[in-house]
Amino acid sequence: MASKTPALTVYRGWKETGKHVWSPFVVKLEARLRFGDVAYRTAVGSPKTAPRGKIPYVEFSTGEESLGDSGLIIKALTEQGLLSDLNARLDGEGRARDLAVRAMMEDRLCFYHGWERWTQNYYTMRDHIFGAMPYPLRVVIGLLAHRGMVATLHGQGTGRYTAEEIAAFRLEIWEAVDALLTASRDKARTRARDGSSRPEQVHGVVWEGEEGGQGEGAVLGLGRGGAYRGGCDCVWVRGQRVDLYGAVVKGFPVILEYAERIQDRYFPDYEKWTL
Ligand SMILES: N[C@@H](CCC(=O)N[C@@H](CS)C(=O)NCC(=O)O)C(=O)O
């Protein structure tokens, strides 16, 4: 839990106090701040006022310019000494693996989720993202957003795959995450038996919270992604709808246990999902 005086405001896109919001990058950033015991307050903000046109972004109470992009925010806070450099003790191979984990989650899985949200659960997305707008405006803006997202997904490539292919790619990713977490958990248990208290790190994904590489936050953000109620992967779902994808990742108890541990330890004040 954050314990210092908040000098930092995290703009999350939605008010939703006491809850994860639907942006995986917000979840990732908040997790990273809580791992490092950095106090922050949350505010709504908007992509329109964000320095890079996306959430999350942050502002310091010292009045410096606001800063966007979860990765760059974490980098800046690390350079300022507010966060420790989780990758400092990794060798070159470890850093490469950590980078690969982040890319897998943020530059690959993220697009599959975007596809799932905007093409398979369009109305859910529209009504949540633009819920504050009057209905007629929401319809128009929603269609424009949908069109933009479909064009982005087509250009990036995800939009050219079938639903079955995307499902297979997603499963492949969750199998990889499961393998990393299982190996990490087993090593942590071995070390605990050996009397070492330090959590074991494997490939930038750790079983215990704060000593992981940067990939930790990415796995958490993309894996649990807040309170999104569409039909997305496992821990994105908060109970109301557990569909095929939820069912798939429900088959990975190690991932679920991992997400649960992080939730209970670092987000006890946030509403918890149910499957
Ligand atoms: N690389 C960015 C990605 C942030 C991102 O994609 N944010 C999405 C929400 S999950 C967003 O603001 N989308 C609004 C838009 O693109 O207009 C980060 O790490 O912060």
The ligand as an SDF file (V2000), in Angstrom:
LIG
                    3D

 20 19  0  0  0  0  0  0  0  0999 V2000
    2.0720    2.7240  -24.6390 N   0  0  0  0  0  0  0  0  0  0  0  0
    1.0200    3.3500  -23.8540 C   0  0  0  0  0  0  0  0  0  0  0  0
   -0.3110    2.7460  -24.2550 C   0  0  0  0  0  0  0  0  0  0  0  0
   -1.4700    3.4490  -23.5560 C   0  0  0  0  0  0  0  0  0  0  0  0
   -2.8040    3.1300  -24.2210 C   0  0  0  0  0  0  0  0  0  0  0  0
   -2.8790    2.4820  -25.2540 O   0  0  0  0  0  0  0  0  0  0  0  0
   -3.8810    3.6680  -23.6310 N   0  0  0  0  0  0  0  0  0  0  0  0
   -5.2050    3.4960  -24.1850 C   0  0  0  0  0  0  0  0  0  0  0  0
   -6.1320    2.9350  -23.1170 C   0  0  0  0  0  0  0  0  0  0  0  0
   -5.6680    1.2960  -22.6510 S   0  0  0  0  0  0  0  0  0  0  0  0
   -5.7720    4.8390  -24.6070 C   0  0  0  0  0  0  0  0  0  0  0  0
   -5.5600    5.8370  -23.9520 O   0  0  0  0  0  0  0  0  0  0  0  0
   -6.5050    4.8670  -25.6980 N   0  0  0  0  0  0  0  0  0  0  0  0
   -7.2160    6.0340  -26.1160 C   0  0  0  0  0  0  0  0  0  0  0  0
   -6.8770    6.4440  -27.5000 C   0  0  0  0  0  0  0  0  0  0  0  0
   -5.9940    5.8270  -28.1260 O   0  0  0  0  0  0  0  0  0  0  0  0
   -7.5050    7.4160  -27.9480 O   0  0  0  0  0  0  0  0  0  0  0  0
    1.3180    3.1620  -22.3850 C   0  0  0  0  0  0  0  0  0  0  0  0
    2.1090    2.2680  -22.0310 O   0  0  0  0  0  0  0  0  0  0  0  0
    0.8350    3.9460  -21.5720 O   0  0  0  0  0  0  0  0  0  0  0  0
  1  2  1  0
  2  3  1  0
  2 18  1  0
  3  4  1  0
  4  5  1  0
  5  6  2  0
  5  7  1  0
  7  8  1  0
  8  9  1  0
  8 11  1  0
  9 10  1  0
 11 12  2  0
 11 13  1  0
 13 14  1  0
 14 15  1  0
 15 16  2  0
 15 17  1  0
 18 19  2  0
 18 20  1  0
M  END
$$$$
